[in-house]
Amino acid sequence: MPDEFEGKIVVISGGSRGIGRGIALAFAREGAQTVLVSSSAQNLAAAAKAIAAEGPEPMTVAGDLRKLDACEQLFQRVNERFHRCDVLVNNAGATRAGNFTELPDEAWLDGFALKFFGAVRVTRLFWPLLKAAEGHVVNIIGGAARTVEAEFLIGGSVNAASANFTKGLSRLGMRDGVHVNAIHPGQTATERTETLFQQRAAAQGKPVEELRAAALAKSGTRRMSTPEDIADLTLFLCSERSRQIQGTAIAVDGGATPGLY
């Protein structure tokens, strides 16, 4: 895909660490102008420095996308500076694992606030720009949208809602010329995955290392995914080669997802 993303405007929520940072780096290496969004200005500064060493210097926006005004501020800043958006990657959001009876309402509300409602609001705001550019939306969701686990009920519920939103939005995308797809990462080697292992370990009263080894054995995979694995697919889904792929959710999990889809 030589020069395909040169000068394109790519907005990535949760872009300062983990999968989001990997996606931002991949686009920057292809010449895209990335916009990184995160609640941590410190993490954004570190990510921007690393990405600028390999591509155009990112624009960074610090804000809590749980809140509507932060979503609006993000849109205003991008629109004022670039007047366009070619790619929107909704990647922000972390939900808690734990025992169902011990997870309070606040944990459920917080889980939906960023990953689901944040993505809905940001996508709604950027839709006119995406429509004008005949651009792409990629929602980074997660394998729990398709599988269930007693200790991950918040994440599974949020992911399932996000998957439904993505599929429904793709129908509007068909009319407006915007391609909308989802990626379901499996266990990926990030700080977020380590936090989930720690939460599950606390809920089950087991050592983290035991759960990590058991999870890999249960999946049947040879290794955990990396942010680069998800980034490679994101680039493809936003390229001209994927123009006939619409409303699809693809797992990047080494084959761990059971079932026929």
Summary of the structure (lengths in Angstrom):
residues: 261
radius of gyration: 17.6
end to end distance: 28.0
largest distance: 52.2
contacts: 928
relative contact order: 0.14
helix: 54%
strand: 14%
